[in-house]
Amino acid sequence: MRKDPVTRVTVEIFGQKYTLKGEASEDYIREVAQFVDEKMRELSAKNPSLDTTKTAVLTAVNLADEYFKLQQEYEDLIKLIEAETRGKQS
């Protein structure tokens, strides 16, 4: 059984270097890291008194909130498509 190659990429997020590993492409891993860095910097600019740990945790909470909202929108769209498909089959 062949395993996908593991990509190792060193990135910088909020001034700290991290070596990330994954099966995705180097470009994708860098894009994700850049996204997280941007979100942390946006939050830090609005709340300059927060330390790095609190900035990271609040960024994670905000991203989780966005994820759950998008997941709900996706599920709602699937239900809508299924309802329309059933309506056309009747």
A tleap script that builds the chain and sets N, CA, C and O, in Angstrom:
source leaprc.protein.ff14SB
mol = sequence {
  NMET ARG LYS ASP PRO VAL THR ARG VAL THR
  VAL GLU ILE PHE GLY GLN LYS TYR THR LEU
  LYS GLY GLU ALA SER GLU ASP TYR ILE ARG
  GLU VAL ALA GLN PHE VAL ASP GLU LYS MET
  ARG GLU LEU SER ALA LYS ASN PRO SER LEU
  ASP THR THR LYS THR ALA VAL LEU THR ALA
  VAL ASN LEU ALA ASP GLU TYR PHE LYS LEU
  GLN GLN GLU TYR GLU ASP LEU ILE LYS LEU
  ILE GLU ALA GLU THR ARG GLY LYS GLN CSER
}
set mol.1.N position { 0.841 -1.179 0.000 }
set mol.1.CA position { 0.000 0.000 0.000 }
set mol.1.C position { 0.890 1.248 0.000 }
set mol.1.O position { 1.762 1.386 0.858 }
set mol.2.N position { 0.677 2.140 -0.941 }
set mol.2.CA position { 1.494 3.336 -1.107 }
set mol.2.C position { 0.922 4.493 -0.297 }
set mol.2.O position { -0.271 4.786 -0.365 }
set mol.3.N position { 1.777 5.133 0.455 }
set mol.3.CA position { 1.358 6.314 1.211 }
set mol.3.C position { 1.680 7.555 0.405 }
set mol.3.O position { 2.664 7.594 -0.334 }
set mol.4.N position { 0.835 8.574 0.556 }
set mol.4.CA position { 1.130 9.857 -0.072 }
set mol.4.C position { 2.365 10.450 0.592 }
set mol.4.O position { 2.563 10.290 1.797 }
set mol.5.N position { 3.194 11.133 -0.191 }
set mol.5.CA position { 4.388 11.735 0.412 }
set mol.5.C position { 4.009 12.851 1.384 }
set mol.5.O position { 3.050 13.593 1.170 }
set mol.6.N position { 4.779 12.944 2.439 }
set mol.6.CA position { 4.542 13.986 3.437 }
set mol.6.C position { 5.357 15.214 3.055 }
set mol.6.O position { 6.560 15.126 2.810 }
set mol.7.N position { 4.692 16.345 3.008 }
set mol.7.CA position { 5.337 17.614 2.697 }
set mol.7.C position { 5.684 18.315 4.005 }
set mol.7.O position { 4.857 18.395 4.913 }
set mol.8.N position { 6.905 18.818 4.094 }
set mol.8.CA position { 7.343 19.605 5.254 }
set mol.8.C position { 7.595 21.021 4.779 }
set mol.8.O position { 8.308 21.245 3.801 }
set mol.9.N position { 7.006 21.969 5.479 }
set mol.9.CA position { 7.149 23.371 5.100 }
set mol.9.C position { 7.381 24.196 6.364 }
set mol.9.O position { 6.664 24.043 7.353 }
set mol.10.N position { 8.375 25.061 6.326 }
set mol.10.CA position { 8.590 25.993 7.430 }
set mol.10.C position { 7.876 27.293 7.082 }
set mol.10.O position { 8.108 27.893 6.032 }
set mol.11.N position { 7.001 27.710 7.994 }
set mol.11.CA position { 6.202 28.919 7.783 }
set mol.11.C position { 6.365 29.823 8.994 }
set mol.11.O position { 6.857 29.405 10.043 }
set mol.12.N position { 5.945 31.060 8.828 }
set mol.12.CA position { 5.943 31.990 9.954 }
set mol.12.C position { 4.512 32.450 10.193 }
set mol.12.O position { 3.840 32.954 9.292 }
set mol.13.N position { 4.066 32.263 11.429 }
set mol.13.CA position { 2.729 32.691 11.827 }
set mol.13.C position { 2.879 33.577 13.053 }
set mol.13.O position { 3.357 33.141 14.100 }
set mol.14.N position { 2.467 34.814 12.904 }
set mol.14.CA position { 2.481 35.782 14.004 }
set mol.14.C position { 3.871 35.885 14.646 }
set mol.14.O position { 4.016 35.933 15.867 }
set mol.15.N position { 4.886 35.916 13.773 }
set mol.15.CA position { 6.255 36.111 14.244 }
set mol.15.C position { 6.976 34.870 14.733 }
set mol.15.O position { 8.135 34.948 15.141 }
set mol.16.N position { 6.306 33.724 14.698 }
set mol.16.CA position { 6.917 32.469 15.141 }
set mol.16.C position { 7.073 31.528 13.951 }
set mol.16.O position { 6.189 31.441 13.099 }
set mol.17.N position { 8.203 30.827 13.902 }
set mol.17.CA position { 8.419 29.858 12.828 }
set mol.17.C position { 7.894 28.494 13.269 }
set mol.17.O position { 8.087 28.071 14.409 }
set mol.18.N position { 7.228 27.819 12.334 }
set mol.18.CA position { 6.690 26.481 12.566 }
set mol.18.C position { 7.028 25.609 11.370 }
set mol.18.O position { 6.986 26.067 10.228 }
set mol.19.N position { 7.362 24.360 11.630 }
set mol.19.CA position { 7.515 23.396 10.552 }
set mol.19.C position { 6.241 22.567 10.534 }
set mol.19.O position { 5.940 21.832 11.475 }
set mol.20.N position { 5.502 22.703 9.443 }
set mol.20.CA position { 4.231 22.000 9.300 }
set mol.20.C position { 4.429 20.810 8.377 }
set mol.20.O position { 5.184 20.883 7.408 }
set mol.21.N position { 3.747 19.718 8.682 }
set mol.21.CA position { 3.796 18.525 7.845 }
set mol.21.C position { 2.385 18.191 7.401 }
set mol.21.O position { 1.424 18.353 8.154 }
set mol.22.N position { 2.275 17.724 6.168 }
set mol.22.CA position { 0.968 17.311 5.678 }
set mol.22.C position { 1.083 16.654 4.324 }
set mol.22.O position { 2.152 16.632 3.715 }
set mol.23.N position { -0.024 16.120 3.865 }
set mol.23.CA position { -0.055 15.462 2.563 }
set mol.23.C position { -0.430 16.428 1.450 }
set mol.23.O position { -0.411 16.059 0.276 }
set mol.24.N position { -0.768 17.652 1.807 }
set mol.24.CA position { -1.131 18.667 0.815 }
set mol.24.C position { 0.144 19.241 0.192 }
set mol.24.O position { 1.256 18.984 0.656 }
set mol.25.N position { -0.050 20.019 -0.863 }
set mol.25.CA position { 1.095 20.634 -1.535 }
set mol.25.C position { 1.718 21.716 -0.657 }
set mol.25.O position { 1.082 22.237 0.260 }
set mol.26.N position { 2.961 22.038 -0.955 }
set mol.26.CA position { 3.650 23.100 -0.221 }
set mol.26.C position { 2.898 24.421 -0.359 }
set mol.26.O position { 2.761 25.165 0.613 }
set mol.27.N position { 2.414 24.712 -1.562 }
set mol.27.CA position { 1.672 25.959 -1.786 }
set mol.27.C position { 0.420 26.024 -0.919 }
set mol.27.O position { 0.108 27.067 -0.344 }
set mol.28.N position { -0.293 24.909 -0.828 }
set mol.28.CA position { -1.516 24.879 -0.028 }
set mol.28.C position { -1.201 25.109 1.451 }
set mol.28.O position { -1.879 25.887 2.122 }
set mol.29.N position { -0.176 24.431 1.950 }
set mol.29.CA position { 0.200 24.580 3.359 }
set mol.29.C position { 0.597 26.022 3.647 }
set mol.29.O position { 0.226 26.579 4.680 }
set mol.30.N position { 1.350 26.623 2.732 }
set mol.30.CA position { 1.745 28.030 2.907 }
set mol.30.C position { 0.516 28.950 2.886 }
set mol.30.O position { 0.443 29.910 3.653 }
set mol.31.N position { -0.435 28.656 2.014 }
set mol.31.CA position { -1.648 29.474 1.923 }
set mol.31.C position { -2.452 29.405 3.223 }
set mol.31.O position { -2.950 30.422 3.706 }
set mol.32.N position { -2.575 28.211 3.780 }
set mol.32.CA position { -3.295 28.046 5.046 }
set mol.32.C position { -2.580 28.804 6.164 }
set mol.32.O position { -3.217 29.500 6.955 }
set mol.33.N position { -1.268 28.668 6.225 }
set mol.33.CA position { -0.494 29.363 7.257 }
set mol.33.C position { -0.624 30.876 7.110 }
set mol.33.O position { -0.751 31.591 8.104 }
set mol.34.N position { -0.593 31.358 5.884 }
set mol.34.CA position { -0.731 32.799 5.643 }
set mol.34.C position { -2.113 33.283 6.078 }
set mol.34.O position { -2.244 34.372 6.638 }
set mol.35.N position { -3.140 32.477 5.824 }
set mol.35.CA position { -4.499 32.816 6.228 }
set mol.35.C position { -4.581 32.959 7.750 }
set mol.35.O position { -5.146 33.927 8.260 }
set mol.36.N position { -4.014 31.990 8.466 }
set mol.36.CA position { -4.024 32.035 9.930 }
set mol.36.C position { -3.254 33.260 10.423 }
set mol.36.O position { -3.703 33.959 11.331 }
set mol.37.N position { -2.099 33.511 9.821 }
set mol.37.CA position { -1.298 34.678 10.196 }
set mol.37.C position { -2.097 35.969 10.007 }
set mol.37.O position { -2.102 36.834 10.882 }
set mol.38.N position { -2.763 36.093 8.871 }
set mol.38.CA position { -3.562 37.298 8.597 }
set mol.38.C position { -4.683 37.463 9.613 }
set mol.38.O position { -4.926 38.566 10.101 }
set mol.39.N position { -5.368 36.366 9.931 }
set mol.39.CA position { -6.463 36.437 10.904 }
set mol.39.C position { -5.947 36.843 12.285 }
set mol.39.O position { -6.587 37.632 12.981 }
set mol.40.N position { -4.793 36.306 12.680 }
set mol.40.CA position { -4.224 36.673 13.977 }
set mol.40.C position { -3.821 38.142 13.989 }
set mol.40.O position { -4.031 38.837 14.983 }
set mol.41.N position { -3.248 38.615 12.896 }
set mol.41.CA position { -2.818 40.019 12.826 }
set mol.41.C position { -4.027 40.963 12.829 }
set mol.41.O position { -3.980 42.029 13.444 }
set mol.42.N position { -5.109 40.574 12.144 }
set mol.42.CA position { -6.331 41.388 12.159 }
set mol.42.C position { -6.870 41.514 13.583 }
set mol.42.O position { -7.222 42.605 14.030 }
set mol.43.N position { -6.931 40.388 14.284 }
set mol.43.CA position { -7.441 40.392 15.656 }
set mol.43.C position { -6.526 41.202 16.571 }
set mol.43.O position { -6.999 41.966 17.413 }
set mol.44.N position { -5.233 41.035 16.403 }
set mol.44.CA position { -4.267 41.758 17.227 }
set mol.44.C position { -4.342 43.268 16.992 }
set mol.44.O position { -4.183 44.051 17.928 }
set mol.45.N position { -4.582 43.671 15.754 }
set mol.45.CA position { -4.688 45.103 15.446 }
set mol.45.C position { -5.895 45.722 16.150 }
set mol.45.O position { -5.853 46.881 16.562 }
set mol.46.N position { -6.968 44.945 16.286 }
set mol.46.CA position { -8.176 45.441 16.952 }
set mol.46.C position { -8.067 45.355 18.475 }
set mol.46.O position { -8.750 46.079 19.200 }
set mol.47.N position { -7.199 44.457 18.948 }
set mol.47.CA position { -7.041 44.217 20.393 }
set mol.47.C position { -5.553 44.151 20.743 }
set mol.47.O position { -5.050 43.078 21.078 }
set mol.48.N position { -4.848 45.274 20.672 }
set mol.48.CA position { -3.392 45.249 20.846 }
set mol.48.C position { -2.909 44.816 22.232 }
set mol.48.O position { -1.735 44.484 22.396 }
set mol.49.N position { -3.782 44.816 23.212 }
set mol.49.CA position { -3.349 44.429 24.562 }
set mol.49.C position { -3.322 42.911 24.764 }
set mol.49.O position { -2.823 42.437 25.785 }
set mol.50.N position { -3.849 42.146 23.807 }
set mol.50.CA position { -3.867 40.690 23.952 }
set mol.50.C position { -2.474 40.105 23.757 }
set mol.50.O position { -1.726 40.535 22.879 }
set mol.51.N position { -2.133 39.114 24.589 }
set mol.51.CA position { -0.867 38.422 24.377 }
set mol.51.C position { -1.036 37.393 23.253 }
set mol.51.O position { -2.141 37.176 22.756 }
set mol.52.N position { 0.065 36.774 22.868 }
set mol.52.CA position { 0.052 35.851 21.732 }
set mol.52.C position { -0.887 34.674 21.960 }
set mol.52.O position { -1.613 34.278 21.048 }
set mol.53.N position { -0.882 34.114 23.159 }
set mol.53.CA position { -1.735 32.957 23.436 }
set mol.53.C position { -3.207 33.319 23.302 }
set mol.53.O position { -3.971 32.588 22.671 }
set mol.54.N position { -3.607 34.428 23.885 }
set mol.54.CA position { -5.012 34.841 23.795 }
set mol.54.C position { -5.386 35.180 22.360 }
set mol.54.O position { -6.497 34.886 21.920 }
set mol.55.N position { -4.467 35.795 21.634 }
set mol.55.CA position { -4.720 36.089 20.221 }
set mol.55.C position { -4.939 34.796 19.448 }
set mol.55.O position { -5.850 34.707 18.625 }
set mol.56.N position { -4.107 33.795 19.712 }
set mol.56.CA position { -4.234 32.510 19.017 }
set mol.56.C position { -5.551 31.820 19.356 }
set mol.56.O position { -6.231 31.301 18.471 }
set mol.57.N position { -5.908 31.815 20.637 }
set mol.57.CA position { -7.149 31.146 21.052 }
set mol.57.C position { -8.366 31.859 20.483 }
set mol.57.O position { -9.275 31.208 19.968 }
set mol.58.N position { -8.400 33.179 20.566 }
set mol.58.CA position { -9.549 33.917 20.027 }
set mol.58.C position { -9.631 33.787 18.507 }
set mol.58.O position { -10.726 33.745 17.947 }
set mol.59.N position { -8.494 33.724 17.847 }
set mol.59.CA position { -8.495 33.491 16.403 }
set mol.59.C position { -9.070 32.114 16.099 }
set mol.59.O position { -9.864 31.961 15.171 }
set mol.60.N position { -8.672 31.115 16.876 }
set mol.60.CA position { -9.206 29.763 16.685 }
set mol.60.C position { -10.717 29.732 16.901 }
set mol.60.O position { -11.439 29.081 16.145 }
set mol.61.N position { -11.194 30.428 17.922 }
set mol.61.CA position { -12.639 30.489 18.188 }
set mol.61.C position { -13.363 31.167 17.026 }
set mol.61.O position { -14.410 30.692 16.587 }
set mol.62.N position { -12.812 32.274 16.529 }
set mol.62.CA position { -13.432 32.973 15.397 }
set mol.62.C position { -13.462 32.100 14.148 }
set mol.62.O position { -14.463 32.073 13.432 }
set mol.63.N position { -12.366 31.385 13.885 }
set mol.63.CA position { -12.325 30.506 12.712 }
set mol.63.C position { -13.293 29.335 12.864 }
set mol.63.O position { -13.926 28.923 11.892 }
set mol.64.N position { -13.410 28.799 14.079 }
set mol.64.CA position { -14.371 27.721 14.320 }
set mol.64.C position { -15.795 28.220 14.100 }
set mol.64.O position { -16.623 27.507 13.534 }
set mol.65.N position { -16.080 29.436 14.543 }
set mol.65.CA position { -17.394 30.038 14.331 }
set mol.65.C position { -17.693 30.156 12.834 }
set mol.65.O position { -18.778 29.792 12.382 }
set mol.66.N position { -16.725 30.666 12.072 }
set mol.66.CA position { -16.904 30.772 10.619 }
set mol.66.C position { -17.142 29.398 10.001 }
set mol.66.O position { -18.003 29.242 9.136 }
set mol.67.N position { -16.378 28.405 10.446 }
set mol.67.CA position { -16.515 27.043 9.931 }
set mol.67.C position { -17.918 26.495 10.195 }
set mol.67.O position { -18.555 25.965 9.285 }
set mol.68.N position { -18.401 26.619 11.428 }
set mol.68.CA position { -19.727 26.101 11.766 }
set mol.68.C position { -20.825 26.802 10.965 }
set mol.68.O position { -21.781 26.162 10.527 }
set mol.69.N position { -20.690 28.112 10.774 }
set mol.69.CA position { -21.682 28.843 9.979 }
set mol.69.C position { -21.667 28.381 8.526 }
set mol.69.O position { -22.724 28.195 7.922 }
set mol.70.N position { -20.480 28.194 7.964 }
set mol.70.CA position { -20.383 27.707 6.582 }
set mol.70.C position { -20.918 26.285 6.456 }
set mol.70.O position { -21.564 25.943 5.465 }
set mol.71.N position { -20.649 25.466 7.455 }
set mol.71.CA position { -21.156 24.094 7.449 }
set mol.71.C position { -22.689 24.095 7.465 }
set mol.71.O position { -23.316 23.312 6.751 }
set mol.72.N position { -23.287 24.962 8.269 }
set mol.72.CA position { -24.744 25.056 8.322 }
set mol.72.C position { -25.304 25.545 6.992 }
set mol.72.O position { -26.314 25.026 6.518 }
set mol.73.N position { -24.654 26.546 6.383 }
set mol.73.CA position { -25.090 27.031 5.068 }
set mol.73.C position { -25.032 25.912 4.034 }
set mol.73.O position { -25.940 25.767 3.215 }
set mol.74.N position { -23.968 25.129 4.075 }
set mol.74.CA position { -23.804 24.006 3.149 }
set mol.74.C position { -24.933 22.991 3.336 }
set mol.74.O position { -25.543 22.546 2.363 }
set mol.75.N position { -25.205 22.633 4.585 }
set mol.75.CA position { -26.276 21.673 4.865 }
set mol.75.C position { -27.628 22.211 4.414 }
set mol.75.O position { -28.443 21.461 3.877 }
set mol.76.N position { -27.876 23.502 4.625 }
set mol.76.CA position { -29.124 24.116 4.181 }
set mol.76.C position { -29.244 24.072 2.659 }
set mol.76.O position { -30.322 23.805 2.128 }
set mol.77.N position { -28.143 24.334 1.958 }
set mol.77.CA position { -28.156 24.276 0.490 }
set mol.77.C position { -28.407 22.862 -0.012 }
set mol.77.O position { -29.145 22.667 -0.977 }
set mol.78.N position { -27.799 21.876 0.635 }
set mol.78.CA position { -28.024 20.477 0.247 }
set mol.78.C position { -29.498 20.124 0.416 }
set mol.78.O position { -30.087 19.494 -0.461 }
set mol.79.N position { -30.094 20.522 1.528 }
set mol.79.CA position { -31.519 20.254 1.757 }
set mol.79.C position { -32.380 20.931 0.701 }
set mol.79.O position { -33.350 20.345 0.220 }
set mol.80.N position { -32.033 22.158 0.338 }
set mol.80.CA position { -32.774 22.886 -0.684 }
set mol.80.C position { -32.677 22.176 -2.032 }
set mol.80.O position { -33.680 22.019 -2.729 }
set mol.81.N position { -31.483 21.752 -2.392 }
set mol.81.CA position { -31.283 21.037 -3.660 }
set mol.81.C position { -32.052 19.726 -3.655 }
set mol.81.O position { -32.690 19.379 -4.649 }
set mol.82.N position { -32.001 18.993 -2.548 }
set mol.82.CA position { -32.732 17.727 -2.452 }
set mol.82.C position { -34.234 17.960 -2.561 }
set mol.82.O position { -34.929 17.187 -3.220 }
set mol.83.N position { -34.745 19.014 -1.926 }
set mol.83.CA position { -36.176 19.317 -1.992 }
set mol.83.C position { -36.582 19.681 -3.414 }
set mol.83.O position { -37.632 19.248 -3.889 }
set mol.84.N position { -35.758 20.476 -4.097 }
set mol.84.CA position { -36.063 20.849 -5.482 }
set mol.84.C position { -36.005 19.637 -6.396 }
set mol.84.O position { -36.818 19.507 -7.312 }
set mol.85.N position { -35.055 18.756 -6.154 }
set mol.85.CA position { -34.933 17.545 -6.964 }
set mol.85.C position { -36.149 16.647 -6.763 }
set mol.85.O position { -36.677 16.091 -7.727 }
set mol.86.N position { -36.595 16.504 -5.521 }
set mol.86.CA position { -37.791 15.693 -5.248 }
set mol.86.C position { -39.019 16.310 -5.909 }
set mol.86.O position { -39.877 15.599 -6.432 }
set mol.87.N position { -39.095 17.642 -5.881 }
set mol.87.CA position { -40.228 18.340 -6.489 }
set mol.87.C position { -40.293 18.132 -7.988 }
set mol.87.O position { -41.386 18.024 -8.543 }
set mol.88.N position { -39.164 18.073 -8.650 }
set mol.88.CA position { -39.123 17.865 -10.103 }
set mol.88.C position { -39.425 16.428 -10.478 }
set mol.88.O position { -39.892 16.163 -11.586 }
set mol.89.N position { -39.166 15.492 -9.566 }
set mol.89.CA position { -39.410 14.081 -9.848 }
set mol.89.C position { -40.876 13.718 -9.662 }
set mol.89.O position { -41.316 12.674 -10.144 }
set mol.90.N position { -41.630 14.552 -8.979 }
set mol.90.CA position { -43.048 14.248 -8.706 }
set mol.90.C position { -43.907 14.478 -9.912 }
set mol.90.O position { -45.119 14.271 -9.855 }
savepdb mol mol.pdb
quit
